[in-house]
Structure formats: C-alpha cells, structure tokens
Amino acid sequence: MQEELNRRPIKLTSRAWIWGIAPLIILVLIIYVLSNVGTGIKGDSVAPIEQLNIEKIILTDEGFTVKVLNSGPDTATIAQVIVNDAFWNATFHPSATLSRLDQIEIKIPYGWVEGDPYTLTVITTNGLIFSGEVPIAALTPVPDAKRFSQYALIGFYVGVVPVGLGLLWFPFLRRFSPTGIQGVLALTVGLLFFLFIDTFQEGLELGAASPGIFQGEGLVWFGALLSFLFLVALDQASERKNKSSGKQVAYKIAGGIGLHNLGEGLAIGAAFATGEAALGTFLIIGFTLHNITEGVGIASPLLKERPTWRTFLSLAIVAGSPAIIGTWIGGFVFNGTLAALFFGIGAGAIVQVIYVISKMIISEAQKSARPAVSWVNLASLTLGIVLMYVTALFVSI
C-alpha cells in the first residue's frame, strides 16, 4: 500500500504554490529595500573602489584600440591615457565614464614601431592606474578568408595529423597479450593524467588573469565538476541500455583530448595575434610531437574490436579538429574567462575518461584472474606520464 502511494504523482495545490513562491517574493523585497534605502550605516569609503581591466589591445595602422572593462562595483571615469611614459590624446567610445560591467573602446592615434614593446596606461579621475602590455608590436590580424585558412591549416597540423599518426599504431598494439592490453590501458591512464594536470593548471592561470568579478578560477572548478558528473550520468545511462563498448570509450577519450587540444590552439593563435611568430612556430612543433602519443590512448579501448578506417578518421577529427577552432579563437576573439571555463570542462572530461578506463582495467584483471595493480600496469602508467612530460619539454608558453 505504501509503495502504491509513493508511485502516485503528487499534485501541487494553489496553497502549496503560495508557500513555494512567498519566500522568493520576500527575498526580492528585502534586496530592493537594502539597495534603495541602505543599511542605515552612514559614512564614506576611505578609498575609491575602482577596477578597470584592459581586456584587449588592437594594433592598427592608425594606432592602438584598447578595450576596457569596468569590473569594479563603482562607476569610473578615465581622465588620462599614457603610452609608455608620455601622456597621449585619445578618444573614448561611447564615453570615458564606465558604469559597472560597461566596456568601452579607447582609440589612441600613435605611430608605433613594429617589434617594439609598449605599455598602455589609463588613469581614472580618482588617480588609480591600470596598465596593459604589448610585448612585441605587430599589426593585429584582421579576420579574412586567407587568415582563416592559414589558421585552419595550423590547427590541422597540430591536432588532426599527430593524433592520426598515433592511431596508426593500432595494428601493432592488437598483437599484445591480455597482460599487454592491460598495460596499454594503464599507459592511457598515465597519458590522460598528465593531460588533466596540464589542462587544469592552464585553466587556473587563465582564470586568475581574468577579471575578478567573473570568478575565473571558480569557473574552472565548476566546469570540471559539472562536466565530470554529466559524463558519468551519461555513461551510466548508456550502460543501462547496454550500449557501452570500446568504441564508445574511444570517442570519450577523443572528446576529452579534443577539449585539451582546443587550449593548445588558443595558445598558438594568441602567439601569432600578438606578433610572436617565432613562439607560434615553436609551439606548433612542440604540440605536434606532444600529440602523437594521444593517438595511442584513443586506440587502446579498441584493441578487442574491429573498427573501420572511418572510425579512425572520425576519432582523429574529434580529437584534433578542436585545435583548429582554438587557433581561430586565439587569433581573433580570445577571451580569457571563457577559455578558463573550456579548460575546466576539458579537465572534468579527462577525469571521467580516466575513471572509465580504470574500470576497464579492473574488469580485464578480474577476467584473467590477475591483480589490477600489477608491476606491468604501474610501469605502463609511469611510462605514460614520462612520455607526456618529455614531449611537453618541447613546448614553452
């Protein structure tokens, strides 16, 4: 009888809705009163509370275009603009006064010299100073068909090609014994563990550099947690429908690695956008070497199946093509706050894949009556971390 009562749908009456909505209405009224009437405590701030963020500096033939965001709680007005050590004329669009979360453009007519460094400083009417750096002056790339195709080719070289080369080891890996297959899976865990640490750290660095009002570091944690839980729920739903397979796990690995490669594309695109072509070229070479090992990790869940060449092609595209998107974003419309969120989502996806592969290792060990934590698996996991660490030495951001 009790079970039948539990199964019956609960109907919400009008009185129940009133009790549900009333606290929210009261809360809104309290916030309205506090914001308009105040707390009753009088007194002026000891110091002005202003926070301006120079989000982007665009270099054109006419000079500098600076995008400034007011991330502080108070309205701020810019009084002076300094280029290096000299006060300079500037025009403000739409106005020199910024309300909370307002963004303006400052156009500075300045004859900059290619290759020189510049420091752009804005001073508010309260005397607070905020600065932005141009390490190497170079014309900011303008989005056009040629530039888009060039960045797409770079992303293809960095992402799709090395992952595809790593997948070519699949016929060799299939000849391994059951113990060897467990070792390959453990190697994959090592590769992914390094990628998780790297992705998470990059996200935290970007989050710390983003405007404080957006809680960039918190976005990394939230993105990682929610993406991990979402993928775990999705995986459990698939298992209930008996759809879990090595191919499915391979696509999960490719998806997690793809989000990591998105970050690599961001770094390359940003390097070229700021005129650091030498650094951009160096990153291309380093990331290409670094990403070859990712193909091995993607192929490992497929060792007991017979995938077609179309499967390998789609896996290479899923894992590698985000590098193309990242290069476009980094080169044209880079946003540190959103990038931090993407890195967090990628880190959470990688952790979920580590969780799935670890379950596969335990399952394989139980079938073969061998321990899951063996010397072979430990050595393979360590080798995966070392491989990623050594190839990462070719990359310096």
C-alpha positions in Angstrom: 0.0 0.0 0.0 2.8 2.4 0.9 4.6 1.6 -2.4 1.4 2.5 -4.3 1.2 5.8 -2.5 4.8 6.5 -3.3 4.2 5.9 -7.0 1.2 8.2 -7.2 2.1 11.6 -8.7 2.0 14.4 -6.2 -0.3 17.3 -7.2 0.6 20.8 -6.1 -2.4 22.8 -4.9 -2.7 26.6 -5.1 -1.8 26.9 -1.4 1.4 24.8 -1.9 2.4 27.1 -4.8 1.9 30.2 -2.5 4.2 28.7 0.2 6.7 27.9 -2.5 6.7 31.4 -4.1 6.3 33.5 -0.9 9.9 33.3 0.4 11.2 34.4 -3.0 8.9 37.4 -3.1 10.0 38.4 0.4 13.7 38.0 -0.5 13.2 40.2 -3.6 11.6 42.9 -1.4 14.4 42.8 1.2 17.0 43.2 -1.6 15.1 46.1 -3.1 14.8 47.9 0.3 18.6 47.4 1.0 19.6 48.6 -2.4 17.4 51.7 -2.3 17.2 52.7 1.3 20.5 51.3 2.5 21.6 49.7 5.8 21.4 52.8 7.9 25.1 52.9 8.5 26.4 56.2 7.2 30.0 57.0 6.1 32.1 57.5 3.0 34.6 54.9 1.8 38.1 55.6 2.9 39.4 55.0 -0.7 37.6 54.8 -4.1 36.8 51.3 -5.2 37.6 51.1 -8.9 38.7 48.2 -11.0 39.4 48.5 -14.7 40.6 45.6 -16.9 42.3 46.2 -20.2 41.0 43.2 -22.0 42.5 43.6 -25.4 44.9 45.9 -27.3 44.4 46.0 -31.1 47.2 47.5 -33.2 46.1 49.2 -36.5 47.8 51.5 -39.0 46.2 54.4 -37.1 47.5 53.4 -33.7 46.1 51.5 -30.7 42.5 50.4 -30.0 42.1 49.5 -26.3 39.1 47.6 -24.9 38.5 48.4 -21.3 36.0 46.7 -18.9 34.8 48.1 -15.6 34.8 45.1 -13.3 34.5 47.1 -10.1 31.5 48.0 -8.0 31.6 51.7 -8.7 31.4 53.9 -11.8 34.8 55.0 -13.0 35.9 57.8 -15.3 39.1 57.8 -17.3 41.0 61.1 -17.1 44.3 60.4 -18.8 46.0 57.9 -21.2 49.7 57.2 -21.2 51.7 55.4 -23.9 55.0 54.3 -22.3 56.0 57.4 -20.4 54.1 60.0 -22.4 50.6 61.4 -21.9 48.7 61.0 -25.2 45.5 62.2 -26.8 42.7 59.6 -27.0 39.0 59.3 -28.0 36.6 57.3 -26.0 33.6 55.3 -27.4 31.0 55.7 -26.3 32.2 57.6 -23.2 35.1 58.0 -20.8 32.8 57.1 -18.0 32.1 53.4 -17.3 29.3 52.1 -15.2 29.6 48.6 -13.6 30.3 46.0 -16.3 30.4 48.6 -19.0 33.0 48.1 -21.8 34.4 51.0 -23.9 37.0 51.4 -26.7 39.8 53.8 -26.5 41.4 54.9 -29.8 44.9 56.2 -29.4 46.5 57.8 -32.6 50.1 56.6 -32.1 52.8 55.8 -34.6 54.0 52.6 -33.1 57.1 50.8 -34.4 56.9 47.1 -35.3 58.8 44.9 -32.9 58.9 47.5 -30.0 57.3 46.9 -26.6 54.7 49.3 -25.3 52.9 49.9 -22.0 49.4 51.5 -22.2 48.2 53.1 -19.0 44.8 54.6 -18.1 44.4 56.9 -15.1 41.0 57.5 -13.5 39.8 60.8 -12.1 40.5 59.4 -8.6 44.1 58.8 -9.6 44.0 55.0 -9.8 46.3 53.5 -12.5 45.6 50.4 -14.7 48.1 49.1 -17.4 48.2 46.7 -20.3 51.3 45.4 -22.1 52.2 45.0 -25.8 55.3 42.8 -25.6 56.1 42.9 -29.4 54.2 45.5 -31.5 52.7 43.9 -34.7 49.6 44.6 -36.8 46.7 42.8 -35.3 45.4 40.1 -37.7 42.2 41.0 -39.5 39.7 38.1 -40.0 39.7 37.3 -43.7 39.5 34.1 -45.8 43.3 33.9 -46.2 43.9 34.2 -42.4 41.1 31.8 -41.6 42.6 29.1 -43.9 46.1 29.6 -42.6 45.0 29.2 -39.0 42.9 26.2 -40.0 45.9 24.6 -41.6 48.0 25.2 -38.5 45.3 23.6 -36.3 45.2 20.6 -38.7 48.9 20.1 -38.4 48.9 20.4 -34.7 45.7 18.4 -33.9 44.4 16.0 -36.6 47.8 14.9 -38.1 49.6 13.8 -34.9 46.6 12.1 -33.5 46.1 10.3 -36.8 49.8 9.2 -36.7 49.3 7.8 -33.2 46.3 5.8 -34.3 48.4 4.1 -36.9 50.0 2.1 -34.1 46.7 0.2 -33.7 47.7 -2.9 -35.7 50.9 -3.2 -33.6 49.0 -2.8 -30.3 46.5 -5.5 -31.2 49.2 -8.2 -31.1 49.7 -7.7 -27.4 48.7 -10.4 -24.9 45.9 -9.8 -22.3 48.5 -8.6 -19.9 49.9 -6.3 -22.6 46.5 -4.9 -23.3 46.1 -4.0 -19.6 49.5 -2.3 -19.8 48.3 -0.2 -22.8 45.2 0.8 -20.9 47.4 1.8 -17.9 49.6 3.7 -20.3 46.5 5.6 -21.5 45.6 6.5 -17.9 49.2 7.9 -17.5 48.8 10.0 -20.6 45.4 11.3 -19.6 46.5 12.0 -16.0 49.3 14.3 -17.3 46.8 16.0 -19.7 44.4 16.5 -16.8 47.1 18.2 -14.7 48.2 20.4 -17.6 44.7 21.3 -18.6 43.6 22.2 -15.1 46.7 24.3 -14.4 46.3 26.2 -17.7 42.7 26.9 -16.7 43.6 28.2 -13.3 46.2 30.5 -14.7 43.7 32.0 -17.2 41.1 32.2 -14.5 43.5 34.1 -12.2 44.3 36.6 -15.0 40.6 37.2 -15.9 38.5 40.0 -14.3 37.9 39.1 -10.7 34.1 39.7 -11.0 33.8 36.7 -13.2 35.4 34.3 -10.7 37.6 32.7 -13.3 39.3 30.2 -11.1 35.9 29.2 -9.7 34.6 28.7 -13.3 37.4 26.1 -13.8 36.3 24.1 -10.8 32.6 24.4 -11.7 33.3 23.4 -15.3 35.4 20.4 -14.2 32.9 19.2 -11.7 29.8 19.6 -13.8 31.3 18.1 -16.9 32.6 15.1 -14.9 29.2 14.5 -13.3 27.4 15.0 -16.6 29.6 12.4 -18.4 29.3 9.9 -15.5 25.4 10.2 -15.7 25.6 9.8 -19.5 27.8 6.8 -19.1 25.5 5.1 -16.6 22.5 5.8 -18.9 24.3 4.1 -21.7 25.3 1.1 -19.6 21.6 0.6 -18.6 20.8 0.5 -22.3 23.7 -2.0 -22.9 25.4 0.4 -25.3 28.7 0.6 -23.6 31.6 -0.5 -25.8 35.3 0.1 -26.5 34.3 2.3 -29.4 32.2 4.5 -27.1 35.1 4.8 -24.7 37.4 5.7 -27.5 35.1 8.6 -28.5 35.0 9.8 -24.9 38.8 9.8 -24.8 38.9 11.7 -28.2 36.4 14.2 -26.8 38.4 14.9 -23.7 41.6 15.2 -25.6 39.8 17.4 -28.1 39.0 19.9 -25.4 42.6 19.9 -24.3 43.8 20.5 -27.9 41.4 23.4 -28.1 43.6 25.0 -25.4 46.7 24.3 -27.5 45.1 26.1 -30.5 44.3 29.1 -28.2 48.0 29.4 -27.3 49.2 29.2 -30.9 46.6 31.7 -32.2 47.3 34.1 -29.4 51.0 33.9 -30.2 50.5 34.8 -33.8 48.0 37.5 -33.0 50.5 39.3 -30.7 53.2 39.2 -33.3 55.2 36.4 -31.7 55.6 34.3 -34.9 58.7 32.6 -33.6 56.9 31.4 -30.5 53.9 30.4 -32.5 56.1 28.2 -34.8 57.9 26.7 -31.8 54.5 25.8 -30.3 53.4 24.1 -33.5 56.5 21.9 -33.5 56.2 21.1 -29.8 52.5 20.4 -29.7 52.8 18.2 -32.8 55.4 16.0 -31.1 53.3 16.1 -27.9 50.1 15.0 -29.5 51.3 11.9 -31.3 51.1 9.9 -28.1 47.4 10.9 -27.7 46.5 8.6 -30.6 47.8 5.6 -28.7 45.5 6.4 -25.8 42.5 6.8 -28.1 43.2 3.4 -29.8 43.6 1.4 -26.6 39.9 0.7 -25.9 39.5 -0.7 -29.5 42.1 -3.4 -29.2 39.5 -6.2 -28.9 37.2 -4.8 -31.6 37.4 -4.4 -35.4 37.0 -0.8 -36.1 36.9 0.5 -39.7 39.1 3.2 -41.2 36.1 5.5 -41.0 36.1 5.1 -37.2 39.8 6.1 -37.0 39.2 9.0 -39.3 36.3 10.3 -37.2 38.3 9.8 -33.9 41.2 11.8 -35.4 38.8 14.6 -36.3 37.0 14.6 -32.9 40.3 14.8 -31.0 42.2 17.0 -33.4 39.8 19.5 -35.0 39.2 21.5 -31.8 42.8 22.7 -32.3 41.6 24.5 -35.5 38.7 26.1 -33.5 41.1 27.1 -30.8 43.6 28.7 -33.2 40.7 30.8 -34.7 39.6 31.9 -31.2 43.1 32.6 -30.0 43.9 34.6 -33.2 40.8 36.7 -33.5 38.5 36.8 -30.4 40.4 35.4 -27.4 38.5 35.7 -24.1 40.4 34.6 -21.0 37.3 33.9 -18.9 35.6 31.7 -21.5 38.9 29.9 -22.1 39.2 29.2 -18.4 35.7 27.6 -18.4 36.6 25.5 -21.5 39.8 24.3 -19.8 37.7 23.3 -16.7 35.2 21.4 -18.8 38.1 19.6 -20.6 39.7 18.7 -17.3 36.5 17.2 -16.0 36.0 15.2 -19.2 39.5 13.8 -18.9 38.9 12.7 -15.3 35.7 10.9 -16.3 37.6 9.0 -19.1 40.3 8.0 -16.5 37.5 6.7 -14.3 36.1 4.6 -17.2 39.4 3.2 -18.3 40.3 2.3 -14.7 37.1 0.3 -14.5 38.1 -1.4 -17.8 41.5 -2.4 -16.3 39.8 -3.8 -13.2 37.3 -5.8 -15.4 40.1 -7.2 -17.6 42.1 -8.1 -14.4 39.1 -10.0 -13.0 38.6 -11.9 -16.2 42.2 -13.0 -16.3 42.5 -13.6 -12.6 45.3 -11.1 -12.3 45.7 -8.2 -10.0 44.6 -4.8 -11.3 47.6 -3.1 -9.7 50.5 -5.0 -11.1 54.1 -4.1 -11.9 53.3 -4.1 -15.6 50.4 -1.7 -15.1 52.4 0.5 -12.7 55.3 0.7 -15.2 52.9 1.5 -18.0 51.2 4.3 -16.1 54.5 5.8 -15.2 55.7 5.5 -18.8 52.6 7.4 -20.0 53.3 10.2 -17.6 57.0 10.3 -18.6 56.2 10.3 -22.3 53.9 13.3 -22.0 56.4 15.1 -19.7 59.3 14.6 -22.1 57.3 15.7 -25.1 56.0 18.7 -23.2 59.6 19.9 -22.8 59.5 20.8 -26.4 56.7 23.3 -25.6 57.3 26.6 -23.7 54.4 29.0 -23.3 
